[in-house]
Amino acid sequence: MQPDQLAALAAIVEHGTFEAAARSLHVTTSAVSQRIRALEASAGQVLVRRTTPCTVTPAGEALVRMARQWALLLDEARSVADAGPVVVDLPVAVNADSLATWFRGVVGEVASWEGVRLRLHVEDQGWSADLLRRGEVLAAVTSDPTAVQGCTVEPLGSMRYRPAATPAFAERWRAGRGYDWARMPLVVFNEKDALQHDLLTARGLGPPPVVHRVPTSHDFHEAVRHGLGWGLLPAAQLDPDLASGALVALSARDHVDVPLFWQRWRLESESLTRLSDVVRDAFDGRPHRRQADPSPMGDGSPRKTR
């Protein structure tokens, strides 16, 4: 298995077609096809499903992970060896609510790093581990406490969500001392978002007649602020609105705590270790301990962890 063959496989997964992979690698489509055929011959089985977009077989997923790991370690080695301009890729999966709140601290810190390209995949925390399994990312914020094979996992903490709505919406659906939970329209993020339904299930209720779908964290928040329905909001978004009176909490006791974990490949990678330190600090709300050397490699010394 040759590095250029593995690179072709990873490019097909990232870009979806042989043609797009060829453009990203600056080679011909025929060259990409030849590399994949040679790789499949070496593996003794089909690795790529020729669909639109192309997908990989389970055997192909294992080789995509190998390709990503090889590329990361090679780029870091070239950077240490000062082999000309090198950009280290850091593909990471993160859920939308984290990206809209605490993960912005990670983005702000990585912005100061030289020679690093952060590529974020927005995915529900319950599904992001699948991107690790397929080799599409090297680390992920996930709600899965079980480490993906070849990865390490550490708990970050929990994000607390509370049900809220506008004062006018709450008054419209008031029923005695509470609210008509069975009929109140609600807002969900997408088809994977079960938080609101889980809260209703805990109350012994099914979904209401009207369920709106708003698939971005910012617009979900705005939909609730505009009275489209009620929704569960994380504290970072909700607390300022409660203080200003833009929203009211629909229950003093109802909440959903979503535990979050950081999973990363088990690699001796300075860039990945540095990113993990930043993620840990950002979730805890602490300023990151900046290194003296702003390059992605640093001085190669081990980093302290909690």
Backbone bond lengths (Angstrom), bond angles and torsions (degrees), N, CA, C in turn:
res aa  C-N    CA-C-N  psi(-1)  N-CA   C-N-CA  omega(-1)  CA-C   N-CA-C  phi
1 M - - - 1.461 - - 1.519 108.57 -
2 Q 1.316 116.25 120.93 1.445 121.70 -175.48 1.533 110.81 -98.19
3 P 1.335 117.15 149.27 1.470 120.05 179.58 1.525 113.87 -55.46
4 D 1.349 117.29 -37.51 1.461 117.89 -178.98 1.531 111.38 -69.97
5 Q 1.336 117.07 -28.57 1.456 120.43 175.92 1.538 110.69 -69.53
6 L 1.326 116.03 -43.28 1.461 120.01 178.06 1.524 110.79 -64.84
7 A 1.337 116.46 -38.77 1.465 120.29 178.60 1.522 110.63 -63.30
8 A 1.336 117.31 -38.10 1.460 120.80 178.30 1.525 110.61 -64.66
9 L 1.330 116.73 -40.78 1.464 120.55 178.77 1.529 110.71 -63.12
10 A 1.321 117.29 -45.87 1.461 120.62 179.55 1.526 111.05 -63.48
11 A 1.318 117.56 -37.50 1.462 121.06 -180.00 1.521 111.22 -67.14
12 I 1.319 117.16 -37.38 1.469 120.03 177.83 1.516 110.46 -64.59
13 V 1.330 117.26 -41.67 1.470 120.94 178.22 1.525 110.64 -63.15
14 E 1.320 116.15 -41.70 1.468 119.92 -176.71 1.519 111.99 -71.92
15 H 1.322 118.16 -39.15 1.461 121.18 -171.54 1.530 114.22 -104.14
16 G 1.326 117.74 -15.01 1.452 120.27 170.41 1.516 117.22 93.29
17 T 1.326 118.35 -21.11 1.467 120.90 179.96 1.522 109.65 -140.64
18 F 1.329 114.55 160.58 1.463 119.90 176.75 1.527 110.41 -64.96
19 E 1.338 115.94 -38.31 1.465 119.96 -178.66 1.530 111.45 -64.16
20 A 1.335 116.03 -46.97 1.463 119.55 -179.62 1.525 111.15 -66.41
21 A 1.339 116.61 -37.07 1.457 119.96 176.47 1.519 110.54 -62.13
22 A 1.335 116.87 -41.05 1.463 120.80 179.23 1.529 111.01 -61.90
23 R 1.339 116.45 -42.31 1.475 119.40 178.72 1.526 111.14 -62.16
24 S 1.331 116.60 -41.08 1.468 119.57 -178.15 1.523 111.66 -68.03
25 L 1.338 116.49 -29.59 1.468 120.94 -179.30 1.526 112.74 -93.28
26 H 1.354 116.16 -5.42 1.472 121.71 -179.75 1.527 111.57 61.81
27 V 1.327 115.40 41.26 1.460 121.64 175.08 1.524 107.84 -132.07
28 T 1.309 117.05 177.79 1.460 120.35 178.80 1.527 110.52 -82.54
29 T 1.336 114.81 159.28 1.462 119.64 175.75 1.523 110.65 -61.30
30 S 1.332 116.38 -36.89 1.462 120.79 177.70 1.521 111.46 -60.35
31 A 1.336 116.74 -38.90 1.472 120.04 179.36 1.526 110.94 -64.90
32 V 1.343 116.22 -41.07 1.465 119.73 177.72 1.523 110.38 -63.16
33 S 1.330 117.11 -44.06 1.468 120.99 179.12 1.528 111.15 -60.37
34 Q 1.315 116.50 -42.19 1.465 120.28 179.82 1.526 111.04 -64.24
35 R 1.323 116.34 -40.50 1.466 119.65 -179.73 1.524 111.07 -65.91
36 I 1.324 117.12 -40.58 1.461 120.03 179.96 1.529 110.31 -68.37
37 R 1.337 117.44 -41.70 1.464 119.54 177.67 1.529 110.90 -61.09
38 A 1.338 116.91 -40.98 1.462 120.37 178.71 1.526 110.88 -65.85
39 L 1.317 116.30 -39.11 1.463 120.49 179.22 1.529 110.62 -66.09
40 E 1.320 116.36 -41.95 1.465 120.23 178.44 1.524 111.22 -66.76
41 A 1.319 116.38 -35.96 1.467 119.65 176.66 1.525 110.27 -64.48
42 S 1.332 116.42 -40.14 1.459 120.74 178.95 1.524 111.33 -66.65
43 A 1.351 116.32 -39.17 1.468 120.96 -179.54 1.521 111.90 -79.12
44 G 1.321 116.72 -21.29 1.451 120.68 179.76 1.515 114.05 76.84
45 Q 1.317 117.57 20.83 1.465 120.73 178.95 1.529 110.12 -163.30
46 V 1.327 115.00 166.04 1.460 120.68 178.95 1.529 109.16 -71.10
47 L 1.306 115.95 133.73 1.459 121.56 179.88 1.520 112.53 -111.36
48 V 1.342 117.26 -27.25 1.458 122.08 -176.00 1.526 109.60 -122.36
49 R 1.323 116.41 127.76 1.465 120.80 172.30 1.527 107.34 -84.73
50 R 1.328 116.17 122.22 1.472 120.93 -177.06 1.532 109.79 -80.80
51 T 1.315 115.86 66.67 1.459 122.60 178.39 1.526 108.18 -110.46
52 T 1.328 116.32 -176.20 1.466 120.11 175.93 1.532 109.29 -123.89
53 P 1.333 119.32 107.31 1.469 125.44 -2.29 1.525 111.40 -76.06
54 C 1.331 115.90 165.27 1.452 120.59 177.39 1.526 109.95 -67.15
55 T 1.319 116.10 144.34 1.463 121.74 174.92 1.513 108.35 -129.64
56 V 1.320 116.39 164.63 1.460 120.36 -179.58 1.521 110.21 -106.58
57 T 1.302 115.59 153.01 1.453 122.67 174.96 1.532 108.57 -77.63
58 P 1.345 118.69 169.98 1.470 119.42 175.79 1.524 113.03 -54.61
59 A 1.322 117.35 -39.80 1.470 119.19 176.29 1.519 110.80 -64.62
60 G 1.325 116.71 -36.06 1.458 120.57 177.89 1.514 112.39 -65.96
61 E 1.345 117.20 -34.70 1.465 120.70 179.34 1.525 110.60 -59.86
62 A 1.330 116.47 -42.24 1.466 119.41 179.09 1.518 111.42 -61.34
63 L 1.328 117.27 -37.37 1.460 120.32 -179.84 1.527 111.73 -76.85
64 V 1.335 117.88 -28.46 1.459 119.66 174.15 1.522 109.65 -64.54
65 R 1.331 116.74 -42.55 1.470 119.21 176.51 1.526 110.45 -59.18
66 M 1.343 116.17 -43.98 1.459 119.81 177.90 1.527 110.87 -60.00
67 A 1.336 115.90 -41.57 1.463 119.81 -178.99 1.516 111.36 -63.42
68 R 1.336 117.01 -43.57 1.469 120.14 179.42 1.519 110.53 -63.87
69 Q 1.326 116.84 -43.74 1.464 119.93 -179.15 1.524 111.02 -64.11
70 W 1.327 115.54 -43.39 1.465 119.99 178.15 1.519 110.72 -59.27
71 A 1.334 117.33 -45.92 1.465 120.74 -177.85 1.520 111.35 -63.41
72 L 1.349 116.70 -41.78 1.465 119.97 -179.95 1.527 110.88 -63.31
73 L 1.327 116.79 -49.96 1.461 119.94 -177.92 1.522 111.90 -66.05
74 L 1.339 116.49 -36.69 1.464 119.69 178.52 1.528 110.96 -65.08
75 D 1.341 116.86 -44.44 1.460 120.05 179.61 1.520 111.28 -63.19
76 E 1.326 116.91 -40.14 1.469 119.46 178.58 1.524 110.77 -65.96
77 A 1.325 117.00 -41.01 1.463 119.95 178.92 1.524 110.71 -63.82
78 R 1.327 117.28 -42.02 1.463 120.50 178.82 1.525 110.49 -64.61
79 S 1.345 117.20 -35.91 1.457 120.11 179.40 1.524 111.01 -66.32
80 V 1.327 116.74 -42.66 1.459 120.58 178.16 1.521 110.77 -64.11
81 A 1.345 114.92 -38.11 1.468 119.48 -178.83 1.521 112.34 -79.45
82 D 1.339 117.05 -0.59 1.469 122.09 -179.96 1.525 110.39 56.00
83 A 1.351 114.85 49.05 1.465 120.11 -177.79 1.516 111.15 -90.71
84 G 1.316 116.68 53.36 1.457 120.44 179.45 1.522 111.55 79.93
85 P 1.339 117.55 -175.64 1.464 121.41 -178.81 1.530 111.10 -63.16
86 V 1.324 116.11 124.42 1.461 122.01 -179.56 1.526 108.42 -129.62
87 V 1.336 116.34 134.00 1.457 121.37 175.39 1.519 108.19 -114.31
88 V 1.322 116.22 122.78 1.461 122.28 179.30 1.522 108.61 -90.69
89 D 1.331 116.47 124.05 1.460 122.20 179.39 1.523 110.42 -83.05
90 L 1.338 116.84 133.04 1.457 121.94 174.81 1.529 109.05 -126.22
91 P 1.340 118.39 82.98 1.466 120.35 176.04 1.529 110.31 -79.34
92 V 1.329 116.55 126.62 1.469 122.55 -173.53 1.517 109.32 -136.05
93 A 1.321 116.99 139.37 1.461 122.39 174.40 1.528 109.34 -98.67
94 V 1.320 116.17 134.98 1.459 121.17 179.78 1.519 108.57 -146.91
95 N 1.316 116.84 143.44 1.463 119.95 178.71 1.527 110.31 -76.43
96 A 1.321 116.35 155.87 1.463 121.65 -171.08 1.527 112.41 -62.72
97 D 1.333 118.18 -40.77 1.460 119.96 -178.21 1.521 111.68 -66.83
98 S 1.329 117.05 -37.17 1.467 119.28 175.35 1.522 110.47 -65.03
99 L 1.336 116.66 -42.69 1.459 120.34 -179.85 1.528 111.00 -62.33
100 A 1.328 117.07 -33.60 1.463 121.09 -178.96 1.523 112.61 -80.81
101 T 1.327 117.91 -9.01 1.470 120.34 -176.07 1.526 110.40 -127.53
102 W 1.321 118.34 -102.98 1.459 121.03 -169.05 1.526 113.79 -68.84
103 F 1.356 118.66 -27.97 1.461 120.09 -176.15 1.527 111.71 -70.50
104 R 1.316 117.11 -12.44 1.468 118.78 176.24 1.525 111.03 -62.37
105 G 1.332 116.34 -28.23 1.460 119.31 175.11 1.511 111.96 -64.23
106 V 1.327 117.31 -34.00 1.466 121.33 176.10 1.526 109.99 -66.69
107 V 1.332 115.92 -45.72 1.465 120.44 179.82 1.526 110.22 -59.48
108 G 1.332 116.49 -43.67 1.460 120.08 -179.58 1.509 112.69 -64.02
109 E 1.336 117.94 -36.30 1.457 120.75 178.97 1.519 111.45 -71.69
110 V 1.337 116.91 -44.62 1.469 120.00 -178.83 1.529 110.57 -64.71
111 A 1.333 116.34 -25.74 1.471 119.56 178.27 1.524 112.17 -59.31
112 S 1.326 117.76 -23.14 1.467 120.92 -178.49 1.524 112.66 -91.31
113 W 1.334 117.70 -2.28 1.460 120.53 -177.52 1.527 110.56 -87.60
114 E 1.307 115.51 140.62 1.458 121.34 176.10 1.522 109.87 -89.48
115 G 1.324 116.76 141.55 1.453 120.79 171.73 1.506 115.58 69.96
116 V 1.342 117.69 27.96 1.465 121.75 179.69 1.516 108.91 -128.73
117 R 1.334 115.68 136.61 1.455 121.25 177.43 1.526 108.12 -118.96
118 L 1.334 116.03 110.93 1.458 121.78 178.26 1.519 109.05 -86.96
119 R 1.338 117.35 123.98 1.465 121.74 179.32 1.523 108.21 -121.80
120 L 1.312 115.51 107.18 1.461 121.06 -174.58 1.517 111.61 -92.99
121 H 1.313 116.05 134.10 1.461 123.99 172.32 1.522 106.66 -109.73
122 V 1.324 117.98 116.05 1.458 121.16 -179.87 1.521 108.54 -85.50
123 E 1.332 115.61 118.36 1.459 121.15 -177.63 1.523 109.15 -148.11
124 D 1.320 116.44 145.82 1.455 121.59 177.00 1.527 109.88 -55.17
125 Q 1.348 115.74 140.78 1.460 120.17 -175.35 1.532 112.61 -60.74
126 G 1.339 116.92 -24.26 1.449 119.98 178.48 1.516 113.89 -79.50
127 W 1.321 117.18 -9.94 1.463 121.86 -175.42 1.523 113.31 -120.86
128 S 1.324 117.18 -9.39 1.463 119.67 -173.27 1.521 112.99 -66.42
129 A 1.338 117.95 -26.27 1.466 119.40 178.66 1.521 111.24 -62.34
130 D 1.338 117.15 -25.91 1.466 119.80 178.12 1.525 111.22 -63.01
131 L 1.344 116.70 -33.33 1.461 119.44 178.05 1.526 110.95 -66.68
132 L 1.329 116.70 -33.40 1.466 120.04 174.75 1.525 110.53 -66.02
133 R 1.326 115.82 -43.68 1.468 119.45 -178.49 1.524 110.92 -61.78
134 R 1.333 115.81 -37.53 1.461 119.47 -178.05 1.527 112.50 -82.26
135 G 1.324 116.65 -5.88 1.451 119.41 178.83 1.509 114.52 80.87
136 E 1.335 117.85 12.64 1.460 120.56 -177.06 1.531 112.52 -80.05
137 V 1.334 117.60 -22.08 1.458 121.64 177.52 1.518 108.34 -133.80
138 L 1.328 116.62 160.70 1.450 120.40 178.49 1.523 112.07 -101.97
139 A 1.333 116.92 -9.47 1.465 121.18 177.49 1.521 107.89 -157.55
140 A 1.330 115.79 159.81 1.461 119.01 -176.78 1.519 110.71 -155.76
141 V 1.331 115.07 143.79 1.466 122.14 164.92 1.520 105.90 -86.77
142 T 1.321 116.82 120.54 1.456 120.77 -172.84 1.521 110.22 -141.03
143 S 1.324 116.35 161.38 1.466 120.97 173.52 1.520 110.89 -97.41
144 D 1.327 117.55 4.46 1.463 122.22 -178.55 1.528 109.98 -89.61
145 P 1.345 118.67 115.09 1.467 119.97 -179.28 1.517 113.83 -79.68
146 T 1.337 116.93 -8.53 1.459 120.57 -179.34 1.525 109.71 -90.61
147 A 1.312 116.06 122.81 1.460 120.09 -176.31 1.521 110.97 -66.15
148 V 1.327 116.16 133.22 1.454 121.58 170.83 1.529 107.80 -63.47
149 Q 1.326 116.82 145.24 1.457 120.06 -179.61 1.524 110.79 -53.60
150 G 1.328 115.77 127.96 1.451 121.24 -179.38 1.508 113.66 89.09
151 C 1.345 117.54 3.81 1.467 121.74 -177.53 1.528 110.94 -120.51
152 T 1.317 115.40 160.55 1.455 122.06 168.77 1.523 108.34 -106.57
153 V 1.326 116.88 158.13 1.459 121.34 -179.59 1.520 109.08 -137.33
154 E 1.308 116.06 140.70 1.466 120.92 174.26 1.520 109.16 -141.05
155 P 1.340 117.63 142.74 1.462 119.89 179.16 1.523 111.21 -74.32
156 L 1.322 115.61 138.90 1.458 121.00 174.28 1.519 111.10 -96.43
157 G 1.318 116.62 -40.99 1.463 122.75 -174.94 1.521 108.80 143.65
158 S 1.303 116.43 -163.41 1.464 120.56 -178.46 1.517 111.20 -123.09
159 M 1.329 115.35 145.89 1.460 122.11 169.42 1.525 107.59 -100.22
160 R 1.328 116.54 125.56 1.468 120.83 -179.59 1.525 109.70 -96.19
161 Y 1.319 115.17 130.71 1.460 123.03 178.12 1.529 108.56 -113.73
162 R 1.343 115.25 139.04 1.461 120.43 177.87 1.528 109.60 -128.67
163 P 1.341 117.33 145.27 1.466 120.15 -179.26 1.527 110.50 -75.39
164 A 1.333 115.86 134.89 1.463 120.09 -177.02 1.515 109.87 -147.89
165 A 1.326 114.85 162.05 1.466 122.33 177.61 1.517 107.68 -160.07
166 T 1.331 116.35 172.56 1.458 119.79 175.85 1.530 109.60 -70.72
167 P 1.326 118.40 155.42 1.471 120.27 177.13 1.532 112.17 -56.68
168 A 1.345 117.83 -39.95 1.462 120.48 -179.18 1.527 110.73 -66.76
169 F 1.327 117.54 -41.32 1.464 121.05 178.21 1.526 109.95 -63.13
170 A 1.328 116.61 -44.92 1.459 120.32 -179.28 1.522 111.31 -61.44
171 E 1.319 116.85 -41.62 1.460 120.16 179.69 1.529 110.96 -66.96
172 R 1.317 116.73 -37.60 1.470 120.64 -179.99 1.526 111.86 -62.13
173 W 1.334 117.39 -35.50 1.448 121.34 -175.68 1.529 113.26 -106.03
174 R 1.313 115.17 19.82 1.463 118.79 177.92 1.519 109.90 -68.91
175 A 1.340 114.94 139.49 1.466 121.47 177.04 1.527 107.79 -137.14
176 G 1.319 116.16 98.40 1.461 120.16 -175.31 1.512 110.41 66.88
177 R 1.327 116.16 -125.90 1.467 120.53 -179.69 1.535 111.10 -90.11
178 G 1.318 117.61 -3.32 1.458 120.93 -179.78 1.504 111.90 -126.67
179 Y 1.329 116.12 -144.98 1.463 121.80 -176.35 1.528 109.64 -134.69
180 D 1.299 115.54 159.81 1.456 121.70 -179.63 1.528 109.00 -84.89
181 W 1.325 116.29 77.53 1.453 121.85 -175.12 1.526 112.10 -61.88
182 A 1.317 117.03 -30.04 1.458 120.33 -177.00 1.523 112.42 -69.58
183 R 1.342 118.41 -23.04 1.451 121.15 -174.41 1.521 113.80 -119.53
184 M 1.322 118.14 -15.14 1.463 120.14 -178.01 1.525 111.41 -61.59
185 P 1.330 118.90 127.41 1.469 120.18 173.94 1.527 110.57 -59.55
186 L 1.305 115.35 142.51 1.458 118.59 177.97 1.519 109.88 -127.24
187 V 1.328 115.36 166.82 1.469 122.62 179.56 1.525 107.91 -117.85
188 V 1.337 116.57 131.51 1.458 121.09 172.88 1.522 108.21 -117.74
189 F 1.326 115.18 160.89 1.461 120.72 -178.41 1.532 110.51 -77.50
190 N 1.317 116.32 -52.96 1.471 122.10 176.76 1.520 108.04 -159.95
191 E 1.329 116.33 -170.45 1.457 120.10 -176.09 1.523 112.58 -67.96
192 K 1.338 118.10 -16.15 1.464 121.27 178.23 1.529 112.28 -89.42
193 D 1.313 117.72 -10.20 1.455 122.09 -175.65 1.528 109.41 -81.63
194 A 1.333 116.04 106.54 1.464 121.23 -178.90 1.524 112.32 -108.33
195 L 1.331 118.76 6.08 1.463 120.41 -173.71 1.525 112.25 -60.70
196 Q 1.337 116.11 -49.40 1.466 119.14 -178.47 1.524 110.90 -64.31
197 H 1.324 116.55 -42.04 1.459 120.40 179.95 1.526 111.39 -65.34
198 D 1.341 116.80 -35.34 1.464 119.63 177.10 1.525 110.70 -63.27
199 L 1.319 116.87 -39.64 1.458 119.99 178.20 1.522 110.81 -64.32
200 L 1.331 116.83 -42.65 1.461 120.14 178.60 1.527 110.99 -65.84
201 T 1.329 116.54 -38.94 1.465 119.95 177.84 1.526 110.76 -60.75
202 A 1.334 116.34 -40.28 1.462 120.00 178.26 1.525 111.65 -63.10
203 R 1.318 116.77 -24.76 1.457 121.51 176.08 1.531 112.19 -90.07
204 G 1.331 116.30 3.02 1.451 120.14 -179.65 1.513 113.88 79.06
205 L 1.337 117.00 25.03 1.465 121.64 -175.98 1.521 111.20 -121.32
206 G 1.321 115.45 155.25 1.449 121.69 172.86 1.518 109.89 -96.36
207 P 1.329 117.96 -173.30 1.469 120.56 179.61 1.523 110.78 -67.06
208 P 1.333 117.65 148.40 1.465 121.27 178.46 1.526 110.44 -76.04
209 P 1.331 117.54 171.31 1.467 119.82 -179.84 1.524 114.07 -60.64
210 V 1.339 117.16 -33.63 1.471 120.95 -176.29 1.521 109.48 -116.00
211 V 1.341 115.24 119.15 1.468 121.63 175.99 1.519 107.53 -127.40
212 H 1.335 117.08 113.85 1.457 122.19 179.06 1.532 109.48 -88.68
213 R 1.324 116.38 149.81 1.463 121.54 177.99 1.513 109.30 -120.51
214 V 1.336 116.33 123.23 1.466 122.53 179.51 1.534 107.03 -133.82
215 P 1.347 118.25 103.38 1.464 121.35 -164.47 1.520 117.75 -91.41
216 T 1.324 119.76 31.88 1.465 120.85 167.09 1.517 107.71 -136.32
217 S 1.332 116.74 148.55 1.463 120.07 -175.26 1.530 111.77 -62.12
218 H 1.345 116.29 -44.48 1.465 119.79 -179.14 1.518 111.01 -63.43
219 D 1.334 116.60 -46.17 1.459 120.07 -177.01 1.533 112.12 -73.05
220 F 1.325 117.27 -29.63 1.462 120.90 172.39 1.526 109.13 -59.76
221 H 1.326 115.60 -48.65 1.462 121.20 177.92 1.524 111.07 -58.78
222 E 1.333 116.01 -45.30 1.458 119.89 -179.69 1.533 112.09 -66.32
223 A 1.336 116.70 -34.96 1.466 119.57 178.18 1.524 110.79 -62.51
224 V 1.319 116.58 -41.87 1.470 119.93 176.68 1.524 110.01 -66.50
225 R 1.328 117.27 -40.25 1.471 121.02 -179.94 1.519 112.39 -66.87
226 H 1.330 116.89 -22.94 1.467 121.12 178.77 1.525 112.43 -96.37
227 G 1.319 117.77 6.11 1.454 120.47 173.15 1.510 116.04 83.62
228 L 1.358 118.00 16.20 1.453 119.43 -179.81 1.523 111.51 -65.48
229 G 1.301 116.75 -34.66 1.459 122.40 179.26 1.512 108.81 -178.24
230 W 1.335 115.43 -176.67 1.456 118.25 174.38 1.529 109.08 -94.19
231 G 1.315 115.67 157.56 1.457 119.43 179.28 1.509 110.72 -156.99
232 L 1.303 115.28 163.20 1.460 121.78 176.24 1.521 108.67 -90.49
233 L 1.313 116.22 124.16 1.459 121.80 -176.77 1.531 110.15 -120.70
234 P 1.351 116.68 141.96 1.466 119.26 175.41 1.523 110.61 -71.05
235 A 1.319 114.73 156.30 1.466 120.67 -174.10 1.525 112.29 -56.29
236 A 1.328 117.97 -38.79 1.467 120.33 -177.02 1.516 111.84 -61.18
237 Q 1.333 117.96 -31.67 1.457 121.34 177.37 1.525 111.87 -88.42
238 L 1.330 116.14 -36.91 1.456 120.02 -171.82 1.526 113.65 -79.02
239 D 1.327 118.19 -42.04 1.465 120.86 -171.04 1.536 113.38 -56.82
240 P 1.349 119.43 -44.54 1.469 117.80 177.42 1.524 113.17 -62.03
241 D 1.324 117.86 -34.73 1.465 120.96 179.19 1.517 111.97 -72.13
242 L 1.311 117.66 -33.45 1.466 120.22 174.89 1.525 109.92 -66.58
243 A 1.328 115.88 -40.44 1.465 119.89 -179.44 1.520 111.60 -66.21
244 S 1.335 116.90 -36.38 1.470 120.19 -178.54 1.521 112.73 -84.97
245 G 1.326 117.77 -14.30 1.458 121.18 -177.31 1.511 113.62 87.50
246 A 1.348 118.10 4.68 1.456 120.28 179.00 1.525 111.21 -67.09
247 L 1.335 116.37 -31.69 1.460 121.90 177.82 1.524 109.72 -132.36
248 V 1.321 115.07 159.06 1.467 121.47 173.59 1.517 107.94 -125.50
249 A 1.330 115.94 148.40 1.459 120.71 174.49 1.518 108.70 -77.78
250 L 1.325 116.58 133.58 1.460 120.80 -177.66 1.521 112.70 -83.46
251 S 1.308 117.06 -11.50 1.452 120.42 179.58 1.514 109.26 -156.11
252 A 1.310 115.37 140.02 1.462 119.67 177.89 1.523 111.61 -81.95
253 R 1.331 116.63 -22.03 1.461 119.30 -175.38 1.527 113.77 -108.56
254 D 1.323 117.97 -26.75 1.463 120.02 -176.34 1.524 110.96 -75.44
255 H 1.305 115.77 130.00 1.457 121.46 173.79 1.526 107.75 -160.77
256 V 1.318 115.54 163.58 1.463 122.19 175.63 1.511 107.77 -127.67
257 D 1.328 116.31 122.97 1.458 121.46 176.20 1.528 108.92 -99.45
258 V 1.330 116.07 123.28 1.461 121.26 179.96 1.529 108.43 -107.92
259 P 1.337 117.47 108.90 1.472 119.36 177.79 1.522 110.26 -71.26
260 L 1.315 115.42 138.87 1.460 120.89 179.34 1.525 110.18 -119.68
261 F 1.319 114.52 143.23 1.458 121.88 179.66 1.530 108.83 -130.06
262 W 1.312 114.79 153.17 1.464 121.85 176.42 1.519 107.69 -108.47
263 Q 1.327 115.74 115.96 1.453 121.09 176.31 1.523 109.26 -111.37
264 R 1.317 115.42 137.72 1.465 120.78 179.55 1.513 109.08 -144.99
265 W 1.327 114.16 157.55 1.450 118.70 176.56 1.516 110.56 -60.58
266 R 1.331 115.52 145.64 1.461 121.18 176.61 1.526 108.04 -85.21
267 L 1.336 114.66 79.25 1.459 122.32 -178.35 1.518 109.82 -128.64
268 E 1.323 116.13 148.22 1.467 120.37 172.70 1.520 107.79 -82.66
269 S 1.318 115.72 74.87 1.460 122.07 -176.91 1.518 109.57 -118.63
270 E 1.323 115.87 120.25 1.459 119.99 179.35 1.527 111.48 -64.46
271 S 1.333 116.66 -39.48 1.467 120.00 -179.80 1.518 110.90 -64.05
272 L 1.323 116.69 -42.74 1.455 121.17 -178.51 1.521 111.12 -69.33
273 T 1.317 117.76 -37.56 1.464 121.07 176.46 1.526 110.47 -65.75
274 R 1.314 116.08 -42.25 1.468 120.06 179.00 1.528 110.83 -63.37
275 L 1.334 116.62 -43.01 1.457 120.12 178.07 1.525 110.80 -62.64
276 S 1.328 117.78 -40.23 1.460 121.26 179.97 1.521 110.79 -62.92
277 D 1.327 117.79 -39.45 1.464 121.06 176.28 1.529 111.14 -60.68
278 V 1.324 115.85 -42.43 1.463 120.23 -179.27 1.527 110.96 -66.07
279 V 1.324 116.77 -42.76 1.468 120.43 178.67 1.524 110.39 -60.37
280 R 1.308 116.46 -45.48 1.461 120.74 -179.60 1.533 110.96 -60.39
281 D 1.318 116.44 -45.34 1.461 120.13 -179.68 1.523 111.97 -67.02
282 A 1.337 116.68 -40.05 1.463 120.45 -178.33 1.528 111.13 -64.34
283 F 1.328 117.34 -41.06 1.466 119.06 179.69 1.525 110.53 -65.95
284 D 1.322 116.11 -37.60 1.463 120.04 179.50 1.522 112.55 -76.07
285 G 1.334 116.78 -7.88 1.458 119.89 179.38 1.501 114.07 77.42
286 R 1.346 116.72 21.43 1.460 119.98 -179.73 1.520 109.88 -101.89
287 P 1.353 117.01 145.36 1.473 118.06 171.76 1.527 108.89 -63.21
288 H 1.331 115.48 139.61 1.462 118.74 -177.96 1.516 110.19 -72.01
289 R 1.344 114.80 144.47 1.467 120.85 176.91 1.520 108.36 -76.16
290 R 1.314 116.96 102.33 1.466 120.32 -176.64 1.525 110.59 -71.24
291 Q 1.344 115.72 140.17 1.448 121.13 175.93 1.522 110.19 -84.73
292 A 1.320 114.97 156.00 1.459 119.22 179.31 1.517 110.90 -65.86
293 D 1.341 116.70 -37.86 1.459 121.56 -179.78 1.518 108.68 -93.18
294 P 1.360 119.40 113.42 1.452 120.43 -176.74 1.523 114.22 -77.90
295 S 1.351 118.51 -2.71 1.462 119.78 -179.00 1.520 109.29 -71.64
296 P 1.348 117.75 157.19 1.457 120.13 -177.53 1.518 113.63 -62.56
297 M 1.335 118.36 -20.20 1.458 120.11 -177.39 1.524 113.15 -88.62
298 G 1.348 116.53 -26.69 1.453 119.40 -174.79 1.512 109.73 63.52
299 D 1.359 116.43 -149.70 1.464 119.87 -178.22 1.522 111.63 -101.78
300 G 1.350 116.81 5.42 1.455 119.68 177.14 1.519 113.05 82.32
301 S 1.342 118.71 -1.71 1.467 119.92 -179.20 1.515 110.36 -77.59
302 P 1.371 118.27 151.39 1.456 119.81 -179.42 1.506 111.58 -66.60
303 R 1.328 117.01 147.39 1.436 123.13 179.82 1.518 109.42 -97.13
304 K 1.325 117.54 143.67 1.449 121.52 175.68 1.529 109.83 -78.78
305 T 1.320 115.56 145.36 1.459 120.73 175.32 1.511 108.30 -124.61
306 R 1.318 115.37 164.67 1.447 119.26 -179.67 1.522 110.95 -65.85
